[in-house]
């Protein structure tokens, strides 16, 4: 457990409820005061590590928001953020896309050829029946 230094990369994870995706924010320490570390995005952290059980073992409290923590960035955290961002992009694409029957059949055939969950295939087949 150490105090933050200028140049340290940190991240925060937010989530609106259990059904929401995790959203990662990354920043860098650009200035230090006697008790605070100021990030590039303007967030001020108490420059004193504390125990944080939700994301990592150690975190840094946001100034005047004791329950919000930022953590030292790592390769593992960056990879988790990339995976989560890909899930968000796929979800948004499917939400905004209106499929033609040909596109639905193509998706159905690709799912049926894999050893995917049969309930997903049946649900998709029901959608194709409704559309066509």
N, C-alpha and C positions, 0 to 999 in steps of 0.2 A: 504494500500500500504506500503510494507516494503522492505528493502534491503534483498538480499539473504544471507543465512547463510550456513556454512559448513554442509553437510548432506541433504540439501534440494534436493528433487527430482523435475526435470523439464522435459518438453517435447517440441518438435517442430513438426509441421505438414508441409509437402511439398506436392505439387500437380503439375504435369506437364500438365497444361491445364484443361479445364472444364471436359473433357471426361476421365481423368485419375483418378485413385484411390488416396485417401489421404494416405500418408505414414507417420507413426508416428515414431519418434525417442525419446528415453528416456535416460536420463543421471542424474548424481548426482554432486552437487557442492563439489569439493574436496579441493579447495584452494581459498583464498581471497587475493586480493591486495588492495591498497588504493581505486581504482576505479573499479576494475574488479572482476568477479567471474569466476574461471576456472573450467570447467566441467571435469568429468572423461574421456570423449572422446576427450578432447583437445580444445573444443570450448571455447572461451572467451566471456563473456557477460559483458556489462556495468551493474554494480551493482546498478542500479537506475531504479525503476519501471517506465513504461511509458504506455500511453494509446495505446491499440491494439484492433482494431475492428474486425479482421478477425476470430480469433479462440476464444479468451477470451477477457475480458475487459482490463486486465492488462497483460503486457508482459515485457520482458527484451531484449533489443537490442543486437544483436551480434556485437562484436567489429569490426569496420570498415565496417559493413553491416547494416546500420540503418533500412532498410526495413524488416529485418528478425528478428523474435521474438521467444523467448522461454517463456514458461509459467510454473507456478507451477503445478505439477502433482496432480491429484485428482482421486478418484474412477471413476467418470464420464468419465474422459479422458482415463483412462485405459480400461474401458468397450468399449468406442468408437473405440479404437485402436484394441481391440480383434475382434469386429464385422467387421471392415474394413480389417483386416488381413485374416479373414475367407472368405470374398468376393474375395480377391486377390487369395487365394489358390484355391477356386472353379473356378474362371476364368482361372487360369493357368492350372488346371487339364483338363477342357473342351477344352482349346486351344491345349493341347498336346496329347489328347486321340483321337484315331481313333476308332469309334464305329462300332461294327458288327451290322447286321440287327436285331439280337435277342436283343442286348442291346438297340437299338433305339426303338424297339417295347415295351420293358419293361419300358423305360422312358416315351414313349407315353401313355401307359396304366396307369401309375401312375399319369401323368398329367391329363389325361382325367377323372380319377376318382375323382380328386379334383375339386374344384370350381375355377380353375385358369382362366387366360385370354384366351379366345377362339382363339385369333389371334396367340398366342404362340403355341397352340395345332395344329392349321392349318399349321403353318410354320413347325412344327416338322413332321406332317403327310406328307408334301411335301418332306421333306428330306428322309423319309422312302420310299416313292414312287420312288424317284430318285435312292436310293441305292438298291432297290430290285426288 
